[in-house]
Amino acid sequence: GCEWWEVNDLPGCPFFGGEFEGTMGVANDNCCYCTGTAAPVITPLPTPFPSYHPTVTRSPTTPIPTYPPFPSYPPTVTRSP
């Protein structure tokens, strides 16, 4: 029977339908669940629309650069003798 594939694979047997060849061949060739002739499967509804109110997150902070101290004014002048 096809029970193993109905429990362990998706309709159409995309994962295991070509594996485990028995005396009648693989499930993709002999199982209605795998060949697509089984009863249709109802697919879930699409996900809801995106939110109109996005989640706001804080940006990473950049450190404030540091600079060397300003020179003192007026400059000190040293005269040679």
PDB file of N, CA, C and O in Angstrom:
ATOM      1  N   GLY A   1       0.797  -1.181   0.000  1.00  0.00           N
ATOM      2  CA  GLY A   1       0.000   0.000   0.000  1.00  0.00           C
ATOM      3  C   GLY A   1       0.847   1.255   0.000  1.00  0.00           C
ATOM      4  O   GLY A   1       2.077   1.219   0.026  1.00  0.00           O
ATOM      5  N   CYS A   2       0.152   2.331  -0.030  1.00  0.00           N
ATOM      6  CA  CYS A   2       0.786   3.655  -0.082  1.00  0.00           C
ATOM      7  C   CYS A   2       0.787   4.349   1.267  1.00  0.00           C
ATOM      8  O   CYS A   2       1.147   5.522   1.364  1.00  0.00           O
ATOM      9  N   GLU A   3       0.391   3.639   2.301  1.00  0.00           N
ATOM     10  CA  GLU A   3       0.238   4.272   3.608  1.00  0.00           C
ATOM     11  C   GLU A   3       1.525   4.930   4.095  1.00  0.00           C
ATOM     12  O   GLU A   3       1.482   6.025   4.655  1.00  0.00           O
ATOM     13  N   TRP A   4       2.661   4.283   3.891  1.00  0.00           N
ATOM     14  CA  TRP A   4       3.921   4.833   4.393  1.00  0.00           C
ATOM     15  C   TRP A   4       4.173   6.206   3.788  1.00  0.00           C
ATOM     16  O   TRP A   4       4.582   7.122   4.501  1.00  0.00           O
ATOM     17  N   TRP A   5       3.939   6.369   2.488  1.00  0.00           N
ATOM     18  CA  TRP A   5       4.168   7.643   1.809  1.00  0.00           C
ATOM     19  C   TRP A   5       3.150   8.691   2.251  1.00  0.00           C
ATOM     20  O   TRP A   5       3.487   9.870   2.365  1.00  0.00           O
ATOM     21  N   GLU A   6       1.921   8.278   2.499  1.00  0.00           N
ATOM     22  CA  GLU A   6       0.892   9.208   2.961  1.00  0.00           C
ATOM     23  C   GLU A   6       1.246   9.792   4.324  1.00  0.00           C
ATOM     24  O   GLU A   6       0.863  10.921   4.632  1.00  0.00           O
ATOM     25  N   VAL A   7       1.967   9.038   5.136  1.00  0.00           N
ATOM     26  CA  VAL A   7       2.348   9.490   6.469  1.00  0.00           C
ATOM     27  C   VAL A   7       3.683  10.245   6.434  1.00  0.00           C
ATOM     28  O   VAL A   7       3.860  11.212   7.173  1.00  0.00           O
ATOM     29  N   ASN A   8       4.616   9.818   5.590  1.00  0.00           N
ATOM     30  CA  ASN A   8       5.987  10.314   5.656  1.00  0.00           C
ATOM     31  C   ASN A   8       6.408  11.255   4.530  1.00  0.00           C
ATOM     32  O   ASN A   8       7.547  11.721   4.524  1.00  0.00           O
ATOM     33  N   ASP A   9       5.530  11.544   3.589  1.00  0.00           N
ATOM     34  CA  ASP A   9       5.907  12.411   2.475  1.00  0.00           C
ATOM     35  C   ASP A   9       4.741  13.331   2.126  1.00  0.00           C
ATOM     36  O   ASP A   9       3.621  13.117   2.587  1.00  0.00           O
ATOM     37  N   LEU A  10       4.995  14.325   1.334  1.00  0.00           N
ATOM     38  CA  LEU A  10       3.961  15.247   0.869  1.00  0.00           C
ATOM     39  C   LEU A  10       3.244  14.650  -0.329  1.00  0.00           C
ATOM     40  O   LEU A  10       3.775  13.730  -0.951  1.00  0.00           O
ATOM     41  N   PRO A  11       2.043  15.145  -0.684  1.00  0.00           N
ATOM     42  CA  PRO A  11       1.376  14.659  -1.888  1.00  0.00           C
ATOM     43  C   PRO A  11       2.286  14.820  -3.108  1.00  0.00           C
ATOM     44  O   PRO A  11       2.947  15.844  -3.277  1.00  0.00           O
ATOM     45  N   GLY A  12       2.304  13.803  -3.938  1.00  0.00           N
ATOM     46  CA  GLY A  12       3.214  13.796  -5.075  1.00  0.00           C
ATOM     47  C   GLY A  12       4.545  13.151  -4.738  1.00  0.00           C
ATOM     48  O   GLY A  12       5.355  12.893  -5.628  1.00  0.00           O
ATOM     49  N   CYS A  13       4.776  12.887  -3.460  1.00  0.00           N
ATOM     50  CA  CYS A  13       5.972  12.203  -2.947  1.00  0.00           C
ATOM     51  C   CYS A  13       7.285  12.807  -3.457  1.00  0.00           C
ATOM     52  O   CYS A  13       8.116  12.101  -4.028  1.00  0.00           O
ATOM     53  N   PRO A  14       7.467  14.116  -3.247  1.00  0.00           N
ATOM     54  CA  PRO A  14       8.683  14.742  -3.759  1.00  0.00           C
ATOM     55  C   PRO A  14       9.967  14.299  -3.063  1.00  0.00           C
ATOM     56  O   PRO A  14      11.053  14.420  -3.630  1.00  0.00           O
ATOM     57  N   PHE A  15       9.850  13.792  -1.846  1.00  0.00           N
ATOM     58  CA  PHE A  15      11.049  13.426  -1.109  1.00  0.00           C
ATOM     59  C   PHE A  15      11.409  11.942  -1.235  1.00  0.00           C
ATOM     60  O   PHE A  15      12.580  11.606  -1.417  1.00  0.00           O
ATOM     61  N   PHE A  16      10.427  11.062  -1.141  1.00  0.00           N
ATOM     62  CA  PHE A  16      10.721   9.628  -1.094  1.00  0.00           C
ATOM     63  C   PHE A  16      10.050   8.816  -2.188  1.00  0.00           C
ATOM     64  O   PHE A  16      10.175   7.591  -2.195  1.00  0.00           O
ATOM     65  N   GLY A  17       9.341   9.455  -3.115  1.00  0.00           N
ATOM     66  CA  GLY A  17       8.602   8.715  -4.137  1.00  0.00           C
ATOM     67  C   GLY A  17       9.464   7.914  -5.087  1.00  0.00           C
ATOM     68  O   GLY A  17       8.999   6.927  -5.657  1.00  0.00           O
ATOM     69  N   GLY A  18      10.697   8.312  -5.269  1.00  0.00           N
ATOM     70  CA  GLY A  18      11.594   7.578  -6.155  1.00  0.00           C
ATOM     71  C   GLY A  18      12.509   6.622  -5.420  1.00  0.00           C
ATOM     72  O   GLY A  18      13.361   5.977  -6.032  1.00  0.00           O
ATOM     73  N   GLU A  19      12.340   6.527  -4.114  1.00  0.00           N
ATOM     74  CA  GLU A  19      13.185   5.645  -3.291  1.00  0.00           C
ATOM     75  C   GLU A  19      12.462   4.328  -3.005  1.00  0.00           C
ATOM     76  O   GLU A  19      11.269   4.202  -3.282  1.00  0.00           O
ATOM     77  N   PHE A  20      13.166   3.366  -2.461  1.00  0.00           N
ATOM     78  CA  PHE A  20      12.607   2.100  -1.969  1.00  0.00           C
ATOM     79  C   PHE A  20      11.891   1.302  -3.062  1.00  0.00           C
ATOM     80  O   PHE A  20      10.708   0.987  -2.935  1.00  0.00           O
ATOM     81  N   GLU A  21      12.594   0.991  -4.100  1.00  0.00           N
ATOM     82  CA  GLU A  21      11.983   0.228  -5.182  1.00  0.00           C
ATOM     83  C   GLU A  21      11.648  -1.190  -4.709  1.00  0.00           C
ATOM     84  O   GLU A  21      12.509  -1.920  -4.219  1.00  0.00           O
ATOM     85  N   GLY A  22      10.383  -1.554  -4.867  1.00  0.00           N
ATOM     86  CA  GLY A  22       9.930  -2.888  -4.480  1.00  0.00           C
ATOM     87  C   GLY A  22       9.665  -3.729  -5.710  1.00  0.00           C
ATOM     88  O   GLY A  22      10.145  -3.413  -6.798  1.00  0.00           O
ATOM     89  N   THR A  23       8.905  -4.795  -5.546  1.00  0.00           N
ATOM     90  CA  THR A  23       8.623  -5.689  -6.666  1.00  0.00           C
ATOM     91  C   THR A  23       7.776  -5.020  -7.739  1.00  0.00           C
ATOM     92  O   THR A  23       7.790  -5.456  -8.890  1.00  0.00           O
ATOM     93  N   MET A  24       7.041  -3.975  -7.387  1.00  0.00           N
ATOM     94  CA  MET A  24       6.208  -3.272  -8.359  1.00  0.00           C
ATOM     95  C   MET A  24       6.831  -1.948  -8.809  1.00  0.00           C
ATOM     96  O   MET A  24       6.208  -1.194  -9.557  1.00  0.00           O
ATOM     97  N   GLY A  25       8.050  -1.665  -8.360  1.00  0.00           N
ATOM     98  CA  GLY A  25       8.702  -0.413  -8.724  1.00  0.00           C
ATOM     99  C   GLY A  25       8.624   0.586  -7.585  1.00  0.00           C
ATOM    100  O   GLY A  25       8.364   0.224  -6.438  1.00  0.00           O
ATOM    101  N   VAL A  26       8.853   1.851  -7.918  1.00  0.00           N
ATOM    102  CA  VAL A  26       8.847   2.901  -6.896  1.00  0.00           C
ATOM    103  C   VAL A  26       7.440   3.476  -6.750  1.00  0.00           C
ATOM    104  O   VAL A  26       6.587   3.296  -7.619  1.00  0.00           O
ATOM    105  N   ALA A  27       7.219   4.158  -5.651  1.00  0.00           N
ATOM    106  CA  ALA A  27       5.896   4.711  -5.354  1.00  0.00           C
ATOM    107  C   ALA A  27       5.459   5.748  -6.397  1.00  0.00           C
ATOM    108  O   ALA A  27       4.270   5.846  -6.703  1.00  0.00           O
ATOM    109  N   ASN A  28       6.393   6.512  -6.939  1.00  0.00           N
ATOM    110  CA  ASN A  28       6.026   7.505  -7.950  1.00  0.00           C
ATOM    111  C   ASN A  28       5.375   6.877  -9.177  1.00  0.00           C
ATOM    112  O   ASN A  28       4.646   7.555  -9.900  1.00  0.00           O
ATOM    113  N   ASP A  29       5.623   5.610  -9.417  1.00  0.00           N
ATOM    114  CA  ASP A  29       5.050   4.922 -10.579  1.00  0.00           C
ATOM    115  C   ASP A  29       3.781   4.138 -10.242  1.00  0.00           C
ATOM    116  O   ASP A  29       3.027   3.783 -11.148  1.00  0.00           O
ATOM    117  N   ASN A  30       3.529   3.862  -8.963  1.00  0.00           N
ATOM    118  CA  ASN A  30       2.455   2.940  -8.623  1.00  0.00           C
ATOM    119  C   ASN A  30       1.505   3.386  -7.521  1.00  0.00           C
ATOM    120  O   ASN A  30       0.531   2.685  -7.246  1.00  0.00           O
ATOM    121  N   CYS A  31       1.741   4.483  -6.903  1.00  0.00           N
ATOM    122  CA  CYS A  31       0.919   4.914  -5.777  1.00  0.00           C
ATOM    123  C   CYS A  31       0.117   6.152  -6.172  1.00  0.00           C
ATOM    124  O   CYS A  31       0.694   7.142  -6.621  1.00  0.00           O
ATOM    125  N   CYS A  32      -1.194   6.110  -6.011  1.00  0.00           N
ATOM    126  CA  CYS A  32      -2.049   7.248  -6.372  1.00  0.00           C
ATOM    127  C   CYS A  32      -1.664   8.509  -5.603  1.00  0.00           C
ATOM    128  O   CYS A  32      -1.755   9.613  -6.141  1.00  0.00           O
ATOM    129  N   TYR A  33      -1.241   8.357  -4.366  1.00  0.00           N
ATOM    130  CA  TYR A  33      -0.834   9.507  -3.557  1.00  0.00           C
ATOM    131  C   TYR A  33       0.387  10.188  -4.166  1.00  0.00           C
ATOM    132  O   TYR A  33       0.551  11.403  -4.061  1.00  0.00           O
ATOM    133  N   CYS A  34       1.245   9.385  -4.808  1.00  0.00           N
ATOM    134  CA  CYS A  34       2.472   9.924  -5.377  1.00  0.00           C
ATOM    135  C   CYS A  34       2.317  10.352  -6.838  1.00  0.00           C
ATOM    136  O   CYS A  34       3.050  11.230  -7.292  1.00  0.00           O
ATOM    137  N   THR A  35       1.405   9.767  -7.567  1.00  0.00           N
ATOM    138  CA  THR A  35       1.269  10.109  -8.985  1.00  0.00           C
ATOM    139  C   THR A  35       0.346  11.288  -9.210  1.00  0.00           C
ATOM    140  O   THR A  35       0.220  11.765 -10.337  1.00  0.00           O
ATOM    141  N   GLY A  36      -0.303  11.768  -8.159  1.00  0.00           N
ATOM    142  CA  GLY A  36      -1.161  12.929  -8.297  1.00  0.00           C
ATOM    143  C   GLY A  36      -2.593  12.596  -8.627  1.00  0.00           C
ATOM    144  O   GLY A  36      -3.382  13.504  -8.888  1.00  0.00           O
ATOM    145  N   THR A  37      -2.961  11.333  -8.626  1.00  0.00           N
ATOM    146  CA  THR A  37      -4.341  10.968  -8.935  1.00  0.00           C
ATOM    147  C   THR A  37      -5.174  10.757  -7.684  1.00  0.00           C
ATOM    148  O   THR A  37      -6.346  10.393  -7.780  1.00  0.00           O
ATOM    149  N   ALA A  38      -4.593  10.979  -6.512  1.00  0.00           N
ATOM    150  CA  ALA A  38      -5.336  10.846  -5.256  1.00  0.00           C
ATOM    151  C   ALA A  38      -6.237  12.067  -5.076  1.00  0.00           C
ATOM    152  O   ALA A  38      -6.191  13.006  -5.870  1.00  0.00           O
ATOM    153  N   ALA A  39      -7.040  12.043  -4.041  1.00  0.00           N
ATOM    154  CA  ALA A  39      -7.931  13.167  -3.749  1.00  0.00           C
ATOM    155  C   ALA A  39      -7.101  14.432  -3.541  1.00  0.00           C
ATOM    156  O   ALA A  39      -6.013  14.366  -2.968  1.00  0.00           O
ATOM    157  N   PRO A  40      -7.592  15.570  -3.992  1.00  0.00           N
ATOM    158  CA  PRO A  40      -6.816  16.799  -3.831  1.00  0.00           C
ATOM    159  C   PRO A  40      -6.618  17.157  -2.363  1.00  0.00           C
ATOM    160  O   PRO A  40      -7.454  16.853  -1.511  1.00  0.00           O
ATOM    161  N   VAL A  41      -5.525  17.790  -2.098  1.00  0.00           N
ATOM    162  CA  VAL A  41      -5.203  18.225  -0.741  1.00  0.00           C
ATOM    163  C   VAL A  41      -5.484  19.713  -0.658  1.00  0.00           C
ATOM    164  O   VAL A  41      -5.059  20.482  -1.520  1.00  0.00           O
ATOM    165  N   ILE A  42      -6.197  20.116   0.375  1.00  0.00           N
ATOM    166  CA  ILE A  42      -6.521  21.533   0.557  1.00  0.00           C
ATOM    167  C   ILE A  42      -5.290  22.236   1.104  1.00  0.00           C
ATOM    168  O   ILE A  42      -4.747  21.852   2.139  1.00  0.00           O
ATOM    169  N   THR A  43      -4.862  23.260   0.401  1.00  0.00           N
ATOM    170  CA  THR A  43      -3.689  24.004   0.846  1.00  0.00           C
ATOM    171  C   THR A  43      -4.118  25.100   1.810  1.00  0.00           C
ATOM    172  O   THR A  43      -5.233  25.612   1.707  1.00  0.00           O
ATOM    173  N   PRO A  44      -3.249  25.465   2.743  1.00  0.00           N
ATOM    174  CA  PRO A  44      -3.603  26.518   3.693  1.00  0.00           C
ATOM    175  C   PRO A  44      -3.715  27.870   2.991  1.00  0.00           C
ATOM    176  O   PRO A  44      -3.152  28.078   1.916  1.00  0.00           O
ATOM    177  N   LEU A  45      -4.453  28.781   3.622  1.00  0.00           N
ATOM    178  CA  LEU A  45      -4.593  30.127   3.092  1.00  0.00           C
ATOM    179  C   LEU A  45      -3.249  30.840   3.136  1.00  0.00           C
ATOM    180  O   LEU A  45      -2.400  30.514   3.965  1.00  0.00           O
ATOM    181  N   PRO A  46      -3.053  31.806   2.254  1.00  0.00           N
ATOM    182  CA  PRO A  46      -1.790  32.554   2.310  1.00  0.00           C
ATOM    183  C   PRO A  46      -1.662  33.310   3.618  1.00  0.00           C
ATOM    184  O   PRO A  46      -2.640  33.525   4.334  1.00  0.00           O
ATOM    185  N   THR A  47      -0.455  33.700   3.908  1.00  0.00           N
ATOM    186  CA  THR A  47      -0.220  34.448   5.143  1.00  0.00           C
ATOM    187  C   THR A  47      -0.922  35.793   5.065  1.00  0.00           C
ATOM    188  O   THR A  47      -1.167  36.294   3.967  1.00  0.00           O
ATOM    189  N   PRO A  48      -1.252  36.387   6.203  1.00  0.00           N
ATOM    190  CA  PRO A  48      -1.935  37.678   6.197  1.00  0.00           C
ATOM    191  C   PRO A  48      -1.062  38.760   5.550  1.00  0.00           C
ATOM    192  O   PRO A  48       0.147  38.600   5.382  1.00  0.00           O
ATOM    193  N   PHE A  49      -1.724  39.861   5.198  1.00  0.00           N
ATOM    194  CA  PHE A  49      -0.995  40.977   4.607  1.00  0.00           C
ATOM    195  C   PHE A  49       0.013  41.520   5.605  1.00  0.00           C
ATOM    196  O   PHE A  49      -0.175  41.399   6.816  1.00  0.00           O
ATOM    197  N   PRO A  50       1.084  42.119   5.095  1.00  0.00           N
ATOM    198  CA  PRO A  50       2.060  42.720   6.018  1.00  0.00           C
ATOM    199  C   PRO A  50       1.416  43.807   6.871  1.00  0.00           C
ATOM    200  O   PRO A  50       0.420  44.412   6.472  1.00  0.00           O
ATOM    201  N   SER A  51       1.967  44.042   7.998  1.00  0.00           N
ATOM    202  CA  SER A  51       1.447  45.045   8.921  1.00  0.00           C
ATOM    203  C   SER A  51       1.664  46.446   8.364  1.00  0.00           C
ATOM    204  O   SER A  51       2.678  46.726   7.725  1.00  0.00           O
ATOM    205  N   TYR A  52       0.698  47.318   8.617  1.00  0.00           N
ATOM    206  CA  TYR A  52       0.864  48.714   8.246  1.00  0.00           C
ATOM    207  C   TYR A  52       1.658  49.467   9.308  1.00  0.00           C
ATOM    208  O   TYR A  52       2.035  50.622   9.110  1.00  0.00           O
ATOM    209  N   HIS A  53       1.903  48.818  10.415  1.00  0.00           N
ATOM    210  CA  HIS A  53       2.645  49.432  11.502  1.00  0.00           C
ATOM    211  C   HIS A  53       3.912  48.617  11.734  1.00  0.00           C
ATOM    212  O   HIS A  53       3.929  47.716  12.572  1.00  0.00           O
ATOM    213  N   PRO A  54       4.980  48.935  10.989  1.00  0.00           N
ATOM    214  CA  PRO A  54       6.198  48.134  11.138  1.00  0.00           C
ATOM    215  C   PRO A  54       6.811  48.273  12.524  1.00  0.00           C
ATOM    216  O   PRO A  54       6.602  49.270  13.216  1.00  0.00           O
ATOM    217  N   THR A  55       7.545  47.290  12.901  1.00  0.00           N
ATOM    218  CA  THR A  55       8.242  47.318  14.177  1.00  0.00           C
ATOM    219  C   THR A  55       9.452  48.225  14.046  1.00  0.00           C
ATOM    220  O   THR A  55      10.253  48.077  13.122  1.00  0.00           O
ATOM    221  N   VAL A  56       9.581  49.151  14.961  1.00  0.00           N
ATOM    222  CA  VAL A  56      10.692  50.093  14.923  1.00  0.00           C
ATOM    223  C   VAL A  56      11.769  49.590  15.857  1.00  0.00           C
ATOM    224  O   VAL A  56      11.509  49.270  17.017  1.00  0.00           O
ATOM    225  N   THR A  57      12.975  49.525  15.339  1.00  0.00           N
ATOM    226  CA  THR A  57      14.103  49.126  16.178  1.00  0.00           C
ATOM    227  C   THR A  57      15.127  50.247  16.168  1.00  0.00           C
ATOM    228  O   THR A  57      15.201  51.027  15.220  1.00  0.00           O
ATOM    229  N   ARG A  58      15.897  50.317  17.209  1.00  0.00           N
ATOM    230  CA  ARG A  58      16.918  51.350  17.304  1.00  0.00           C
ATOM    231  C   ARG A  58      18.111  50.958  16.451  1.00  0.00           C
ATOM    232  O   ARG A  58      18.488  49.788  16.379  1.00  0.00           O
ATOM    233  N   SER A  59      18.693  51.951  15.809  1.00  0.00           N
ATOM    234  CA  SER A  59      19.905  51.717  15.030  1.00  0.00           C
ATOM    235  C   SER A  59      21.077  51.574  15.976  1.00  0.00           C
ATOM    236  O   SER A  59      21.065  52.122  17.078  1.00  0.00           O
ATOM    237  N   PRO A  60      22.084  50.842  15.550  1.00  0.00           N
ATOM    238  CA  PRO A  60      23.269  50.757  16.407  1.00  0.00           C
ATOM    239  C   PRO A  60      23.897  52.148  16.542  1.00  0.00           C
ATOM    240  O   PRO A  60      23.934  52.920  15.584  1.00  0.00           O
ATOM    241  N   THR A  61      24.376  52.446  17.718  1.00  0.00           N
ATOM    242  CA  THR A  61      24.969  53.757  17.928  1.00  0.00           C
ATOM    243  C   THR A  61      26.431  53.739  17.519  1.00  0.00           C
ATOM    244  O   THR A  61      27.139  52.755  17.732  1.00  0.00           O
ATOM    245  N   THR A  62      26.868  54.835  16.932  1.00  0.00           N
ATOM    246  CA  THR A  62      28.266  54.991  16.544  1.00  0.00           C
ATOM    247  C   THR A  62      28.951  55.823  17.622  1.00  0.00           C
ATOM    248  O   THR A  62      28.425  56.860  18.028  1.00  0.00           O
ATOM    249  N   PRO A  63      30.126  55.379  18.093  1.00  0.00           N
ATOM    250  CA  PRO A  63      30.793  56.164  19.135  1.00  0.00           C
ATOM    251  C   PRO A  63      31.155  57.560  18.621  1.00  0.00           C
ATOM    252  O   PRO A  63      31.473  57.743  17.446  1.00  0.00           O
ATOM    253  N   ILE A  64      31.100  58.511  19.502  1.00  0.00           N
ATOM    254  CA  ILE A  64      31.478  59.880  19.148  1.00  0.00           C
ATOM    255  C   ILE A  64      32.998  59.929  19.053  1.00  0.00           C
ATOM    256  O   ILE A  64      33.691  59.489  19.970  1.00  0.00           O
ATOM    257  N   PRO A  65      33.527  60.470  17.934  1.00  0.00           N
ATOM    258  CA  PRO A  65      34.992  60.500  17.808  1.00  0.00           C
ATOM    259  C   PRO A  65      35.623  61.470  18.812  1.00  0.00           C
ATOM    260  O   PRO A  65      35.018  62.469  19.200  1.00  0.00           O
ATOM    261  N   THR A  66      36.822  61.156  19.212  1.00  0.00           N
ATOM    262  CA  THR A  66      37.559  62.045  20.107  1.00  0.00           C
ATOM    263  C   THR A  66      38.692  62.687  19.315  1.00  0.00           C
ATOM    264  O   THR A  66      39.287  62.058  18.439  1.00  0.00           O
ATOM    265  N   TYR A  67      38.979  63.937  19.631  1.00  0.00           N
ATOM    266  CA  TYR A  67      40.013  64.695  18.934  1.00  0.00           C
ATOM    267  C   TYR A  67      41.046  65.157  19.944  1.00  0.00           C
ATOM    268  O   TYR A  67      40.760  65.237  21.139  1.00  0.00           O
ATOM    269  N   PRO A  68      42.271  65.468  19.459  1.00  0.00           N
ATOM    270  CA  PRO A  68      43.274  65.992  20.403  1.00  0.00           C
ATOM    271  C   PRO A  68      42.826  67.364  20.918  1.00  0.00           C
ATOM    272  O   PRO A  68      42.022  68.033  20.270  1.00  0.00           O
ATOM    273  N   PRO A  69      43.335  67.783  22.069  1.00  0.00           N
ATOM    274  CA  PRO A  69      42.915  69.080  22.614  1.00  0.00           C
ATOM    275  C   PRO A  69      43.348  70.233  21.714  1.00  0.00           C
ATOM    276  O   PRO A  69      44.343  70.142  20.996  1.00  0.00           O
ATOM    277  N   PHE A  70      42.591  71.301  21.769  1.00  0.00           N
ATOM    278  CA  PHE A  70      42.949  72.495  21.000  1.00  0.00           C
ATOM    279  C   PHE A  70      44.177  73.145  21.628  1.00  0.00           C
ATOM    280  O   PHE A  70      44.400  73.043  22.834  1.00  0.00           O
ATOM    281  N   PRO A  71      44.967  73.812  20.794  1.00  0.00           N
ATOM    282  CA  PRO A  71      46.120  74.520  21.384  1.00  0.00           C
ATOM    283  C   PRO A  71      45.629  75.710  22.213  1.00  0.00           C
ATOM    284  O   PRO A  71      44.553  76.255  21.965  1.00  0.00           O
ATOM    285  N   SER A  72      46.420  76.094  23.180  1.00  0.00           N
ATOM    286  CA  SER A  72      46.021  77.222  24.021  1.00  0.00           C
ATOM    287  C   SER A  72      46.311  78.531  23.293  1.00  0.00           C
ATOM    288  O   SER A  72      47.256  78.619  22.510  1.00  0.00           O
ATOM    289  N   TYR A  73      45.498  79.536  23.556  1.00  0.00           N
ATOM    290  CA  TYR A  73      45.656  80.858  22.939  1.00  0.00           C
ATOM    291  C   TYR A  73      45.789  81.892  24.028  1.00  0.00           C
ATOM    292  O   TYR A  73      45.149  81.728  25.067  1.00  0.00           O
ATOM    293  N   PRO A  74      46.514  82.869  23.887  1.00  0.00           N
ATOM    294  CA  PRO A  74      47.467  83.102  22.815  1.00  0.00           C
ATOM    295  C   PRO A  74      48.626  82.141  22.925  1.00  0.00           C
ATOM    296  O   PRO A  74      48.944  81.660  24.013  1.00  0.00           O
ATOM    297  N   PRO A  75      49.264  81.859  21.793  1.00  0.00           N
ATOM    298  CA  PRO A  75      50.402  80.938  21.864  1.00  0.00           C
ATOM    299  C   PRO A  75      51.538  81.515  22.717  1.00  0.00           C
ATOM    300  O   PRO A  75      51.763  82.724  22.773  1.00  0.00           O
ATOM    301  N   THR A  76      52.212  80.627  23.350  1.00  0.00           N
ATOM    302  CA  THR A  76      53.353  81.051  24.167  1.00  0.00           C
ATOM    303  C   THR A  76      54.573  81.179  23.258  1.00  0.00           C
ATOM    304  O   THR A  76      54.924  80.251  22.529  1.00  0.00           O
ATOM    305  N   VAL A  77      55.203  82.337  23.317  1.00  0.00           N
ATOM    306  CA  VAL A  77      56.388  82.575  22.480  1.00  0.00           C
ATOM    307  C   VAL A  77      57.598  82.642  23.399  1.00  0.00           C
ATOM    308  O   VAL A  77      57.613  83.367  24.393  1.00  0.00           O
ATOM    309  N   THR A  78      58.572  81.893  23.051  1.00  0.00           N
ATOM    310  CA  THR A  78      59.803  81.922  23.830  1.00  0.00           C
ATOM    311  C   THR A  78      60.874  82.591  22.965  1.00  0.00           C
ATOM    312  O   THR A  78      61.095  82.207  21.817  1.00  0.00           O
ATOM    313  N   ARG A  79      61.541  83.611  23.548  1.00  0.00           N
ATOM    314  CA  ARG A  79      62.587  84.305  22.787  1.00  0.00           C
ATOM    315  C   ARG A  79      63.943  83.777  23.218  1.00  0.00           C
ATOM    316  O   ARG A  79      64.169  83.472  24.389  1.00  0.00           O
ATOM    317  N   SER A  80      64.813  83.677  22.275  1.00  0.00           N
ATOM    318  CA  SER A  80      66.164  83.265  22.588  1.00  0.00           C
ATOM    319  C   SER A  80      66.968  84.500  23.031  1.00  0.00           C
ATOM    320  O   SER A  80      66.711  85.603  22.549  1.00  0.00           O
ATOM    321  N   PRO A  81      67.917  84.328  23.927  1.00  0.00           N
ATOM    322  CA  PRO A  81      68.733  85.485  24.362  1.00  0.00           C
ATOM    323  C   PRO A  81      69.745  85.915  23.334  1.00  0.00           C
ATOM    324  O   PRO A  81      70.492  86.866  23.563  1.00  0.00           O
TER     325      PRO A  81
END
